[in-house]
Amino acid sequence: MQTLQRLLPKLSIVNVVATAELGQSVDLVKLADVEGFLYDQAIYHCAYFKDDDTRAKISIFSTGKMISVGSKRFEDAKHDLKHAVKKLEELGLIKPVKIAVKLQNIVATGELGQSMDIESLVRKLPSTIYEPEQFPGAIHYAKELEGASILIFANGKVVFSGLKRPELLDVGKKVLVDLARLISE
């Protein structure tokens, strides 16, 4: 199947969300004028951290919770969160701490390799929502993806959201192959 040949290389991670907790509070006001940090309570109730050594942006909350958003690999998100901890320690804002980084979400995109009639597809797919007045794509929940969803658009593009483990990307590829077969029937 030619679609299968083109499909597999086109699935790629576009965002990884990971979290960690410091177990202590952070005085965000002290970050307002520190290079690499952005804190303005009028914008959001956290400080943002991004410097030349980070691959994504870290949100740091006064409660000690941190979120990494925007990396393309879990390893990069872990690096960024640990780097933020090191910076906060160097600034004397927290006591030394070892964090446990938790993967929260992987977002990946791909293509089925062909356009499709969404309404026809939805009739063939169980666990699929399609309300074109509210959203232009179908939302498919494949049980193999453990709660994650696939957004399927008429142009053949797909977005995976809510993947909790990197291994689910391979499962997602198999689900896409099954979708491509279903479309060609």
Backbone as CSV, one residue per row, in Angstrom:
resi,resn,N_x,N_y,N_z,CA_x,CA_y,CA_z,C_x,C_y,C_z
1,MET,0.852,-1.185,0.000,0.000,0.000,0.000,0.892,1.241,0.000
2,GLN,0.788,2.036,-1.045,1.642,3.212,-1.184,1.401,4.219,-0.055
3,THR,0.172,4.352,0.394,-0.141,5.267,1.491,0.669,4.908,2.734
4,LEU,0.804,3.627,3.017,1.566,3.184,4.180,3.021,3.632,4.066
5,GLN,3.596,3.532,2.888,4.985,3.952,2.678,5.172,5.432,3.028
6,ARG,4.211,6.236,2.630,4.323,7.680,2.884,3.906,8.062,4.302
7,LEU,3.050,7.273,4.902,2.477,7.617,6.208,3.489,7.583,7.343
8,LEU,4.190,6.494,7.487,5.021,6.292,8.664,6.081,7.374,8.885
9,PRO,6.807,7.820,7.872,7.827,8.853,8.137,7.244,10.223,8.472
10,LYS,5.950,10.438,8.219,5.376,11.766,8.409,4.814,12.003,9.801
11,LEU,4.797,10.997,10.647,4.306,11.173,12.011,5.427,11.778,12.843
12,SER,5.180,12.954,13.420,6.248,13.602,14.185,5.698,14.307,15.424
13,ILE,6.515,14.310,16.460,6.156,14.986,17.715,6.306,16.488,17.522
14,VAL,5.289,17.234,17.918,5.350,18.695,17.829,5.363,19.362,19.204
15,ASN,4.991,18.613,20.244,5.000,19.211,21.579,5.002,18.109,22.642
16,VAL,5.829,18.317,23.654,5.856,17.440,24.822,5.604,18.310,26.047
17,VAL,4.677,17.880,26.887,4.393,18.587,28.135,4.824,17.680,29.284
18,ALA,5.668,18.219,30.158,6.139,17.467,31.324,6.045,18.364,32.551
19,THR,5.895,17.753,33.712,5.760,18.515,34.951,6.718,17.997,36.011
20,ALA,6.954,18.845,36.993,7.746,18.470,38.165,7.305,19.357,39.319
21,GLU,7.570,18.890,40.528,7.235,19.670,41.719,8.475,19.851,42.569
22,LEU,8.670,21.081,43.034,9.822,21.405,43.873,9.611,21.004,45.327
23,GLY,8.359,20.885,45.745,8.075,20.567,47.135,8.311,21.750,48.064
24,GLN,8.393,22.922,47.501,8.596,24.155,48.270,8.093,25.326,47.431
25,SER,7.797,26.420,48.088,7.270,27.574,47.361,8.408,28.410,46.772
26,VAL,8.041,29.229,45.795,9.000,30.094,45.105,8.454,31.516,45.134
27,ASP,9.293,32.478,45.533,8.906,33.894,45.524,9.113,34.423,44.103
28,LEU,8.052,34.415,43.315,8.140,34.787,41.907,8.502,36.247,41.694
29,VAL,8.141,37.104,42.619,8.444,38.533,42.485,9.952,38.742,42.337
30,LYS,10.749,37.913,42.990,12.202,38.046,42.910,12.754,37.660,41.534
31,LEU,11.924,37.094,40.689,12.361,36.711,39.342,12.060,37.787,38.301
32,ALA,11.338,38.809,38.696,10.861,39.821,37.757,11.984,40.463,36.941
33,ASP,13.137,40.683,37.521,14.225,41.360,36.817,15.418,40.460,36.525
34,VAL,15.239,39.154,36.638,16.331,38.216,36.411,16.327,37.790,34.945
35,GLU,17.498,37.869,34.311,17.624,37.497,32.904,17.187,36.040,32.696
36,GLY,16.396,35.824,31.650,15.892,34.492,31.339,14.513,34.227,31.919
37,PHE,14.100,35.042,32.877,12.790,34.872,33.506,11.872,36.013,33.094
38,LEU,10.603,35.708,33.001,9.585,36.717,32.748,8.504,36.524,33.796
39,TYR,8.268,37.568,34.576,7.202,37.491,35.559,6.426,38.790,35.548
40,ASP,5.164,38.694,35.273,4.247,39.827,35.316,2.899,39.265,35.738
41,GLN,2.532,39.489,36.977,1.309,38.912,37.527,0.082,39.309,36.724
42,ALA,0.139,40.438,36.021,-1.000,40.853,35.207,-1.186,39.930,34.000
43,ILE,-0.112,39.273,33.559,-0.190,38.365,32.413,-0.670,36.986,32.850
44,TYR,-0.006,36.416,33.855,-0.313,35.058,34.288,0.264,34.879,35.680
45,HIS,-0.234,33.960,36.416,0.205,33.761,37.792,1.359,32.769,37.902
46,CYS,2.330,32.927,37.013,3.541,32.123,37.081,4.670,32.922,36.447
47,ALA,5.882,32.429,36.623,7.037,33.011,35.943,7.397,32.082,34.799
48,TYR,7.838,32.665,33.708,8.303,31.879,32.572,9.819,31.895,32.569
49,PHE,10.406,30.762,32.209,11.856,30.676,32.129,12.247,30.110,30.775
50,LYS,13.153,30.817,30.106,13.698,30.368,28.818,15.039,31.064,28.648
51,ASP,16.080,30.266,28.411,17.390,30.847,28.122,18.065,30.036,27.024
52,ASP,19.326,30.329,26.753,20.037,29.649,25.663,20.234,28.163,25.905
53,ASP,20.118,27.717,27.147,20.315,26.298,27.471,19.015,25.501,27.525
54,THR,17.877,26.158,27.296,16.601,25.431,27.305,16.097,25.267,25.880
55,ARG,15.348,24.222,25.677,14.776,23.945,24.362,13.308,24.371,24.300
56,ALA,12.713,24.563,25.441,11.296,24.930,25.520,11.121,25.981,26.612
57,LYS,9.878,26.271,26.934,9.582,27.252,27.974,9.115,26.524,29.230
58,ILE,9.579,27.007,30.373,9.178,26.450,31.661,8.293,27.464,32.368
59,SER,7.157,27.004,32.845,6.293,27.817,33.704,6.590,27.399,35.134
60,ILE,6.855,28.383,35.987,7.155,28.120,37.398,6.090,28.821,38.233
61,PHE,5.410,28.057,39.062,4.344,28.599,39.898,4.851,28.799,41.319
62,SER,4.240,29.729,42.031,4.673,30.024,43.404,4.543,28.803,44.316
63,THR,3.682,27.870,43.964,3.492,26.650,44.763,4.663,25.677,44.626
64,GLY,5.526,25.927,43.644,6.640,25.022,43.380,6.371,24.062,42.244
65,LYS,5.208,24.131,41.653,4.920,23.295,40.486,5.553,23.934,39.257
66,MET,6.061,23.077,38.367,6.683,23.554,37.132,6.143,22.743,35.951
67,ILE,6.032,23.422,34.802,5.554,22.777,33.582,6.494,23.146,32.442
68,SER,6.935,22.138,31.714,7.713,22.353,30.494,6.785,22.149,29.307
69,VAL,6.740,23.145,28.418,5.894,23.073,27.235,6.720,23.485,26.029
70,GLY,6.621,22.714,24.954,7.228,23.128,23.699,8.412,22.321,23.225
71,SER,8.877,21.379,24.008,9.987,20.559,23.518,9.425,19.465,22.607
72,LYS,10.307,18.808,21.896,9.885,17.748,20.991,10.300,16.367,21.491
73,ARG,11.003,16.340,22.619,11.434,15.067,23.203,11.306,15.154,24.718
74,PHE,10.935,14.042,25.355,10.803,14.003,26.805,12.147,14.296,27.472
75,GLU,13.230,13.804,26.885,14.563,14.044,27.443,14.872,15.539,27.498
76,ASP,14.442,16.269,26.472,14.652,17.721,26.456,13.826,18.403,27.543
77,ALA,12.599,17.958,27.729,11.743,18.532,28.774,12.361,18.287,30.143
78,LYS,12.888,17.070,30.356,13.556,16.755,31.626,14.760,17.657,31.836
79,HIS,15.550,17.806,30.802,16.726,18.685,30.881,16.316,20.099,31.280
80,ASP,15.294,20.608,30.625,14.850,21.986,30.877,14.353,22.177,32.301
81,LEU,13.570,21.224,32.796,13.059,21.331,34.162,14.206,21.278,35.175
82,LYS,15.162,20.381,34.971,16.313,20.295,35.877,17.179,21.557,35.794
83,HIS,17.297,22.111,34.602,18.054,23.359,34.415,17.366,24.508,35.172
84,ALA,16.040,24.555,35.118,15.302,25.600,35.838,15.512,25.463,37.345
85,VAL,15.512,24.228,37.846,15.764,23.997,39.266,17.147,24.516,39.641
86,LYS,18.130,24.202,38.818,19.502,24.657,39.082,19.568,26.185,39.139
87,LYS,18.895,26.854,38.222,18.874,28.328,38.209,18.224,28.879,39.483
88,LEU,17.105,28.276,39.876,16.423,28.739,41.091,17.301,28.520,42.323
89,GLU,18.030,27.416,42.359,18.963,27.150,43.468,20.087,28.180,43.473
90,GLU,20.662,28.462,42.292,21.753,29.443,42.180,21.306,30.824,42.644
91,LEU,20.052,31.156,42.383,19.505,32.450,42.800,19.145,32.473,44.286
92,GLY,19.242,31.348,44.945,18.913,31.262,46.370,17.421,31.294,46.652
93,LEU,16.615,30.995,45.654,15.162,31.050,45.832,14.575,29.736,46.330
94,ILE,15.327,28.653,46.173,14.867,27.367,46.691,16.053,26.624,47.307
95,LYS,15.727,25.690,48.172,16.736,24.801,48.736,17.029,23.717,47.697
96,PRO,18.228,23.152,47.707,18.532,22.076,46.749,17.490,20.958,46.829
97,VAL,17.083,20.506,45.654,16.031,19.494,45.587,16.251,18.624,44.354
98,LYS,15.880,17.371,44.472,15.897,16.469,43.329,14.451,16.312,42.888
99,ILE,14.195,16.554,41.611,12.818,16.501,41.120,12.549,15.199,40.361
100,ALA,11.289,14.806,40.366,10.819,13.686,39.546,9.999,14.297,38.411
101,VAL,10.445,14.087,37.194,9.774,14.660,36.031,8.752,13.656,35.507
102,LYS,7.543,14.169,35.255,6.459,13.300,34.794,5.967,13.764,33.420
103,LEU,5.906,12.836,32.493,5.366,13.119,31.166,3.856,13.253,31.276
104,GLN,3.313,14.349,30.790,1.870,14.586,30.869,1.160,14.410,29.527
105,ASN,1.813,14.801,28.436,1.134,14.824,27.144,2.153,14.891,26.019
106,ILE,1.894,14.106,24.987,2.653,14.216,23.739,1.648,14.566,22.658
107,VAL,1.974,15.582,21.865,1.159,15.949,20.714,2.002,15.648,19.478
108,ALA,1.419,14.904,18.547,2.126,14.547,17.317,1.204,14.780,16.131
109,THR,1.795,15.040,14.976,1.016,15.235,13.760,1.429,14.210,12.714
110,GLY,0.539,13.986,11.785,0.820,13.059,10.701,-0.149,13.289,9.563
111,GLU,-0.012,12.451,8.547,-0.883,12.549,7.383,-1.317,11.163,6.955
112,LEU,-2.564,11.058,6.544,-3.060,9.797,6.015,-2.650,9.621,4.554
113,GLY,-2.175,10.679,3.929,-1.702,10.585,2.557,-2.782,10.805,1.517
114,GLN,-3.979,11.125,1.954,-5.070,11.383,1.020,-6.166,12.152,1.738
115,SER,-6.951,12.882,0.972,-8.092,13.581,1.574,-9.208,12.569,1.794
116,MET,-10.197,12.963,2.570,-11.268,12.012,2.874,-12.590,12.709,3.137
117,ASP,-13.630,11.936,3.011,-14.977,12.382,3.350,-15.171,12.082,4.837
118,ILE,-15.084,13.109,5.657,-15.150,12.935,7.108,-16.466,12.277,7.528
119,GLU,-17.567,12.719,6.976,-18.864,12.151,7.376,-18.924,10.656,7.094
120,SER,-18.396,10.226,5.954,-18.370,8.805,5.620,-17.450,8.049,6.583
121,LEU,-16.314,8.634,6.884,-15.357,8.015,7.798,-15.965,7.834,9.187
122,VAL,-16.657,8.852,9.663,-17.248,8.805,10.999,-18.290,7.683,11.106
123,ARG,-19.001,7.433,10.022,-19.991,6.335,10.034,-19.303,4.978,10.189
124,LYS,-18.062,4.871,9.737,-17.325,3.606,9.802,-16.538,3.445,11.100
125,LEU,-16.299,4.544,11.813,-15.448,4.517,13.000,-16.242,4.605,14.292
126,PRO,-16.132,3.610,15.154,-16.752,3.753,16.483,-15.921,4.735,17.321
127,SER,-16.482,5.219,18.370,-15.782,6.141,19.294,-15.256,7.381,18.590
128,THR,-16.094,7.957,17.723,-15.686,9.146,16.968,-16.773,10.211,17.076
129,ILE,-16.332,11.445,17.289,-17.244,12.588,17.392,-16.981,13.506,16.201
130,TYR,-18.043,13.954,15.566,-17.897,14.923,14.476,-19.059,15.897,14.541
131,GLU,-18.757,17.126,14.881,-19.748,18.196,14.942,-19.192,19.377,14.152
132,PRO,-19.385,19.390,12.820,-18.750,20.396,11.960,-19.099,21.841,12.305
133,GLU,-20.222,22.061,12.988,-20.572,23.435,13.374,-19.637,23.950,14.466
134,GLN,-19.038,23.018,15.229,-18.171,23.410,16.338,-16.693,23.235,16.040
135,PHE,-16.350,22.226,15.202,-14.944,21.926,14.931,-14.852,21.228,13.575
136,PRO,-13.891,21.613,12.731,-13.852,21.091,11.362,-13.317,19.666,11.203
137,GLY,-12.918,19.034,12.279,-12.376,17.680,12.179,-13.131,16.707,13.052
138,ALA,-12.914,15.425,12.779,-13.480,14.370,13.601,-12.515,14.087,14.751
139,ILE,-13.065,13.744,15.892,-12.251,13.393,17.064,-12.464,11.909,17.308
140,HIS,-11.395,11.149,17.144,-11.473,9.691,17.265,-10.706,9.230,18.502
141,TYR,-11.346,8.394,19.296,-10.724,7.814,20.487,-10.483,6.331,20.232
142,ALA,-9.265,5.982,19.865,-8.914,4.579,19.657,-8.531,4.002,21.015
143,LYS,-9.159,2.905,21.404,-8.897,2.333,22.731,-7.424,1.996,22.920
144,GLU,-6.720,1.657,21.830,-5.299,1.314,21.922,-4.440,2.499,22.389
145,LEU,-4.959,3.711,22.257,-4.199,4.914,22.609,-4.410,5.342,24.059
146,GLU,-5.087,4.527,24.839,-5.221,4.728,26.286,-5.733,6.110,26.667
147,GLY,-6.795,6.542,26.009,-7.426,7.813,26.356,-7.019,8.979,25.480
148,ALA,-5.984,8.823,24.682,-5.568,9.892,23.775,-6.569,9.979,22.619
149,SER,-6.544,11.091,21.917,-7.460,11.265,20.791,-6.679,11.560,19.518
150,ILE,-7.351,11.306,18.397,-6.803,11.664,17.092,-7.792,12.623,16.450
151,LEU,-7.316,13.793,16.081,-8.129,14.731,15.318,-7.880,14.410,13.852
152,ILE,-8.935,14.180,13.098,-8.820,13.787,11.701,-9.495,14.858,10.849
153,PHE,-8.744,15.406,9.890,-9.255,16.483,9.055,-9.473,16.008,7.622
154,ALA,-10.353,16.680,6.900,-10.729,16.284,5.544,-9.539,16.261,4.590
155,ASN,-8.512,17.068,4.849,-7.342,17.087,3.966,-6.383,15.928,4.238
156,GLY,-6.734,15.044,5.188,-5.901,13.893,5.494,-4.914,14.110,6.618
157,LYS,-4.863,15.315,7.142,-3.955,15.580,8.257,-4.577,15.066,9.555
158,VAL,-3.708,14.624,10.462,-4.160,14.125,11.754,-3.297,14.718,12.856
159,VAL,-3.897,14.858,14.028,-3.185,15.338,15.214,-3.501,14.382,16.353
160,PHE,-2.451,13.840,16.966,-2.609,13.011,18.155,-2.450,13.917,19.359
161,SER,-3.340,13.799,20.322,-3.248,14.604,21.527,-3.548,13.732,22.744
162,GLY,-2.767,13.932,23.795,-3.017,13.197,25.030,-2.244,11.904,25.165
163,LEU,-1.264,11.679,24.310,-0.446,10.469,24.444,0.359,10.574,25.726
164,LYS,0.330,9.531,26.542,0.977,9.570,27.865,2.329,8.866,27.903
165,ARG,2.632,8.124,26.853,3.915,7.415,26.799,4.461,7.477,25.373
166,PRO,5.762,7.606,25.199,6.339,7.647,23.841,6.016,6.404,23.016
167,GLU,5.890,5.243,23.667,5.594,4.008,22.944,4.253,4.078,22.217
168,LEU,3.373,4.944,22.682,2.061,5.066,22.043,2.153,5.684,20.654
169,LEU,3.291,6.284,20.317,3.473,6.789,18.956,3.454,5.639,17.959
170,ASP,4.103,4.522,18.301,4.085,3.354,17.414,2.679,2.782,17.301
171,VAL,1.964,2.775,18.410,0.576,2.321,18.378,-0.235,3.261,17.487
172,GLY,0.026,4.561,17.605,-0.664,5.548,16.776,-0.414,5.331,15.295
173,LYS,0.799,4.949,14.944,1.106,4.658,13.538,0.249,3.497,13.037
174,LYS,0.095,2.470,13.864,-0.730,1.321,13.471,-2.196,1.738,13.327
175,VAL,-2.655,2.609,14.216,-4.033,3.095,14.116,-4.204,3.861,12.809
176,LEU,-3.205,4.665,12.433,-3.291,5.409,11.172,-3.318,4.468,9.971
177,VAL,-2.526,3.411,10.021,-2.529,2.432,8.934,-3.930,1.823,8.804
178,ASP,-4.546,1.500,9.952,-5.906,0.949,9.938,-6.904,1.972,9.367
179,LEU,-6.725,3.247,9.719,-7.600,4.295,9.186,-7.432,4.410,7.669
180,ALA,-6.187,4.364,7.209,-5.930,4.458,5.772,-6.585,3.287,5.040
181,ARG,-6.530,2.108,5.625,-7.198,0.940,5.014,-8.707,1.133,4.992
182,LEU,-9.255,1.650,6.082,-10.702,1.865,6.172,-11.158,2.869,5.114
183,ILE,-10.350,3.886,4.888,-10.700,4.911,3.894,-10.721,4.316,2.505
184,SER,-9.775,3.431,2.230,-9.671,2.875,0.871,-10.721,1.804,0.580
185,GLU,-11.481,1.361,1.587,-12.525,0.344,1.365,-13.727,0.929,0.661
